Amino acid sequence: MAKKITDTQLKEYLAKVRKPQLITWLLEQCENNPELRASLLDFATPKEDARVLAPEIRSRIRQAWKLSAGRNGWKSALPIGQQLEQALISIEGLIEKGCTAEAEQLLADFVAAAEKGMEQVDDSYGHLWPVCQHGVTLWGNVWAKIVDRDINQLAELVYEHIRDNGYAIKDDMIAKFADALGPDGLHLLQWHLRRDLAAIPKADTNDRGHSIDHDRFEIVCWLKEIADILGDVDDYIAIVESEQDMGTYALAVSRRLFEAGRAEEAFVYLERAKSRHLQSEPYDYPSLKSKILIALGKSGQAREVLWQEFARNLSTYALEEILELTPKEEKAAAHQRAIKLAQTHPSPVQAAHFLVEIKEPKLAAELIDKHQDEISGSCYDILKTVAKALAGSYPAQAWIIYRALLLDILEEGRYKAYGHAARYFNQMQDLAKQADIASRHADFEQTLRQNHGRKSSFWAKIEAKR
């Protein structure tokens, strides 16, 4: 094998090349490599001349979006995104060199071009959206570096942009501009939004009691975001209560009160929660309740809350929390209690998965044997994990699981998954030999051919995978 030339050796070689030769070579390479040219400009332009890069970068942003004007322009998301990412790297270089005014104007142009350009491009694969969002993040960062910024002007700018966000590239813009706005700017923005909210009458509610006015909902979300940024829990609560939506957001309110060290109030609000889960919240109801109870000095009650949650869904996270709250001398008994709850759980698949996770494969195998006729192949992600864990030491039980997976595919007629079914069948053959149940497998194959013999593509795939 050829020995790779090290970076140190390359550096030594370059040191022997005369500077004019190296410059000539670099310029030649840049002729057909715009990314190299851009990187070279970013690196070589001295700080005092950095402002001359602004027109160059602006031109590259325009050129990137021109790719959408081609014959297959709607497919050009990836190359546009790559060129825009390079432009943002160059803008970051400008910021580092202290050219904040030029960088801010470039980023304003970048966002405007993105809003216009996204109309012309299919970004189904998400190549452009994150790049454009990164541009908004940088825009907020550079505003924070402008020393004599006009807070009134900035609050107006953010207000106008969050209200015009058709392609979602300005999601989280308030948070991204929070440092630049500061408390004064955030309060100004808050004033604008409260004025807008007051102008929208409360809509009728749907069957679940939720407001169905989307404009009002959007403004409420922004006001809650500002309250979070300012660390004002009471304002967050006031916003939620003004919308008569405490049942839905009680979990979120409780978590904020808990994190603010107001555990007693957190417990009161948590008991008003209608939902055990809330999207974007880090804790579900039992997890948060247990944490609040611990903060209130009620560890025993917290442990029982977690036991109830564990019994419901066999969560390993809940068990870990339980064991943390359990005295050392009681941990073994707690572990056995968890096993017994799993063995009587209404879902044998979920129970077997839990037992495998806690390194009890023998018990999982026994459970599969006992409930083999109740196992549904629809839980395929969990079942594949269990089958893989049992295949070495308990091949007969792994065979049962693969049988359930295979039958689910064939009986549902999911022909696109026949390749998976064929692989399961061949795995079953190998497992049957290991478990000495070849006759059982032969009987199964005979029944399978009687019931699904006309699924020729499935049988063809079995032969192809052997």
N, C-alpha and C positions, 0 to 999 in steps of 0.2 A: 504494500500500500504506500502511495506517494506521501512524503512528509509535507504537511501544510506549512507554507511560509507564514511566519508569525508577524504580528503587527509591529513588533520591534524591528524585525528585518526590513519590512516595508518602509518604515520610517528612515532607516539607514540608507536604503536605496534612494528614497526621495531627497534626502539631504545631499546626495551627489549630483542631482539634476539641477542645472542652472535655472534661476528664477525666470528669465525670459522664455525658456523652453517650456517650463511648466505652465506659465500663463497662456502661451500659444496653444498648448494641448488642451487646457481647460476650455478655452474659447471655442475650439473646434468641437469638443464634446457637447458644448451648450447649444450648438446650432440645431441639433435634432432632439434635444432633451430639455424641454421647457421647465421640468421640475428641478433639474440640476441648475439651470440658469437662475431660477427663482431662489433656490437655496444659496447659491453662490452670491447673489445680490444681497440677501439677508445677512450673510456672514461678512462680506467684504466692505459693504457701505459703512463709512465711518459715522459716528454719532452726529457730527455736525452737518453731515449731508443726508441724514436719514429721511428728511422730509421729501426729498426727490423721489423716494420709493412710492409715495402715495398714489400718484397718477399711474405708475406701473401696476400696482396692486389692483387699483380700480379697473384698469383695462383687463386684467386677468379674470376678475369677477364677471365682467361683461362677456368675455370670450367663453367662459364656462357655460353661461346660460344660453349662448348662441347655439350650443350643441343641440338644444331642443328644437331648433328650427329646421333640422335636417329631415331627410325622408322618414327615418324611424326615430324622430326626436322624442316621442313619448316613451321610448325604451332607454333613454340616455341617462337615467338617474345615477347609475354607478359612476360613469366618467365625469359627470357634472359634480357629483359629490366629492370625488377625488381631487378635482381641480379647486373646488371651493375650500376643501380642507387645507390644501397647500396655501391658499390665499390667507386663511385664518392664521396659519403658522407665521406667515410674513407679518401680519398685523400684530401678532403677539411680540414679534421682534421689534416692531416700531414702539410698542408700549414699553418694552424693556429699555429702549434707547431714549425714553422720555418724551416721545412725540405723541402725547395724549390727545391733543386737539385733532391732529390728523387721523389718529386711530379711531377716535369717536365718530368723526364724519364718515370714515370708511365703513365702520360698522353700521351706521345709520343707512348708508347706501346698500350695504350687504343685505340688511333685513328687508329693505324696500324691494330690492331685486329678487329676493327669495319669495316674497309674497306674490309678486307678479309671475315669476318663473314657475312656481309650483302649479299654476293653472295649466301649464303646457306639458307636464311630465307625469308619467305613471310611476308613483313611488310605492307600489304595493309591497316591495321587498324592504322598504325602510332604509334605503341608502342615503336619501337626502334629508329626511326629517331630523335625525340626530345632529347632522352637520349644521343645519340652519338653527337648531336650538342652541348649539354650542356658540354660534355667532351672537345670539341674544345674551348668553351668559357672559361672553367677553365684553359685550356692550355695557352691561351692568358693572363689570369690573373696572372698565376704563373710566366710566363716569365717577366711580368712587375715588379715582386718582386725580381727578380735576379739582384743584385746590379751591378756586373761586367759583364753584358751580352755583348756579341759580336754582335753589331748591324749589321755588314756585314753578319755574319753567320745567324742571325735571318731573315734578309731580304731575303736571299737565301732560307731559310727554308719555309717562307710564300709563296714566288714565286713558289717554286716546288709544294707545296701542293695545291694552288689555281688552278694550271695548271693540277692537277690530282684529280678530284673531281667527280668520276663516280657515287657515290650514294648521292651526294648533302649534305653530312654531314658537309662539309667545306664551305657551303654558308656563306657569311658575314665574312669570316675569316679575311679579312683585317681590318675591323672595330673592330673585337674582339682582334686583336693584335696591334691595333693602339697605345695604351698607352705604350706597350712594345717597339714598333718600334720607337716612337717619330718622330719628323719632319725629322731627318737625315735618319732614316730607311725607312720612307715613300717615301722620295725623291729617295733613292736607288731603292726601288721597282718600283717607277714611271719610273726610267731610264731603268730598265729591260723591262718593258711593252712597253715603247715607242720604244725601239729597236725592239721588236717583231712586233709591229704594222707597223713599217717602212718596215719590211721584207715581209709583206703581201700586195700585190697589191690591190687597191680598186676594188671591184667586180662590175659587171653590176648591175643596179638597176632594181627593179620590177616596175609594173605599177604605184605604188604609190610613186615611187622615193626613196624607202628605200633600204639600202644595204642588200644584201642577203648572205653575207659571215658571217657565224655564228662565226668563230674563231675571225674575226676582231671585230664583235659586242661584243663578250665577253670581249676582251681586252679593248675596249672603255668603257664598263660598269665599269671595275675595275679602269680605269683612272678617270672616273667621281666620283667614290666612294672616291678615294684618294683626289681629288680636294675638295670634300665636307668635308672630315675629316680635311683637312688643312685650310678650310674656304677660299679657293681661288676661288672666283666667276669667275674671269677673265679667269682662267685656265679651269674651267668648260665650259665657253662659247667657248673658243678656241677649245676644244675637240669636242663640238657639231658642230661648224662651219666647222671644218676640215673634218667631215663626211657628210657635206652638208645636215644636218638633222634638220635645225633650225625650219622648219615648224612644225615638230612633237614635238620637245622639247622646243619650245618657251615658253610654259606655265611654264615648270620647270625652265628655265632660268629666266623668269620674277619673279617668286616667290623668287628665290635666291637673285636677285637684290633688290627686295622689302624688304626682311628680312635684307639685308645689309644696308638699309637706302638709297638706290639709286632709289627712286620712279620714277623719270622722265625717267631714262633708262628702268626701269621695264615696264613702260607704252608702250614705243616704241617696246620692244620685245614682249609684250603681243599681240599687234596688228598684229604680224606675225604668231600667232598661228593658225594652221589648225584645231585643235581639241578643243572642249569645255571641254573635260575631258582627264586626263592622269593617268593611273594606278600608284598607290603609291603616287600621289600628294595629299596634304591635301585640296587643293581648286580647284574648277572647274573654268572655264573662268569668269563667271559673279561675282562669289564671290571674286576672286582675283582682278578683275577690279574695283569692288566697293571699296575694301580696298586701292588700289593704288590711286584712285580718292580722297578718304578721306584724305590720306596722303598728297596729292597735294592741299588740301583745297577746293575740289570741291564736297562737300557733296550732293548738289542738283543733280548733274550728277550721283553720286553714287546711290542715291535713285532711279532715273529713270532706271538705269541699272538693279537694283534689281526688280523693278516693271515689267520690260520686262521678266525677268526670272520667276517671280511669275506667270505672265499671261500664260507663256508657260507650267509650270508643277505644279502650285499651291503648291509650296514648303512652308511649315510652317517655315522652317529655313530662307528662303528669306523674309518672312513676318516679322519675329522677327527682322531681320537686318533692314528692312524698318522702323519699329516702333522705333527702337533705334535712327535712323537718323531723325525721325519726331518730330517737336516741340510738346510739351504736348497738346497744344490747338488744334492741327490738328490730333491727334491720332485717335479720334472717326471717323473722316471723312475718314482716311486711312483704318480703319477697315471696314467701309461700302463699300469703293471702292473694297477691297479684296473680300467681299461677292458678289458684283455685277459681278466681273470678274469670280468668281466660278460659279455663276448661268448661265453664258453664255459660259462656257468652253465646248469645243467639246466632252469631255469625262464626261458623267454624273456620272459614277462610281467614277472617280478620284475626281470630284467636291463634291459628297456626302461624300466621305472619308474625304476631307478637312474640310467640314462643321461640321462633327462629331468631328474632332480633335479640332476645335476652339469652341466647346460646343454650336453648333447651330443645334441640332437634328431636330427641327421643319422644318427648311429650307431644311435640308437633306431629310427629309420625303417627303416634297413637290416636291423636285427634282426627287425622285424615282417615285412618282406618275406620274409626268409629262412625264418622259422618260422611263416608265417601259418596253416598247417594244424594247428599244435600249440597255437594260442591258445584257451584255454577262457574262455568268458564268465562263468564262476563267480567269477572274481576281479574283480568289477565295480567295486569302489571304486578299485583300482589302475588298471584299464583306462580308466575314465572320465578319470582324471587324465592318463594318457598320451595319450588321444585328443584331449583339449582342448589339450594342449601341441603336438601335431603338426598340428592342423587348419589352422593358418594357412599353414605352409610345406610341409607334407607331407600334403596332403588324401587322397591315395590310401591311405596307410598308416592314417590316421584312419578312412577308410571300412572298411578291413579289421577294425579294432577294433570299430567299431559293428556290423558284420556278426556278429561273434562274440557280442557282447552280446545282439543281437536273437535270434539262433538259440538261444542258451541259454534264453531265456524261452519261446519257442514250442515247442521240443523238450521242455522240462520241463513244458509245459502250465500255467505259472504265470499264470493268467488275471488275477490281481490286478495283475500287472505289465505287462499289455498296453498300458497308457497309455505306459509307458517304452519298450516295444518300438516303438510307433507313432512316438514322438518320434525314436528312433534311425533308423528307416526314412527319415523326412523329412530328418534330418540327412545321411544317406547320399546322398540325392538331390542335396542342395546340394553336398556334397563331390565327388560324381561329376562335376558340371558344372565345378567348379574344377580337378579333376585330369584333365579330358578323358577320362573313362572311362564316359561315359553308356551305351555299348553293354554294358559289363560289368554296370552296374547294372540295365539292362533284362533281361539274361539272368538275373541273380539274382532279380529280381522275378518273372519267369516261373516259375522253379524254386520260388520261395516260394509262389506261388499254387497250383502243382501239389501241393505237400506240405502246405500249411497253409491252403488256400483255404476250408475249412469253418469256420475260426476267424473268424466274421463280426464279432464284437465288435472284434477286432484291426483288421480292414480298415476298420470304421466309425470307429475312433479315428484312423486315418491321415487319413481325409477330414476329420474334425473338427479335426485339428491343422494342416491345411494353411492 
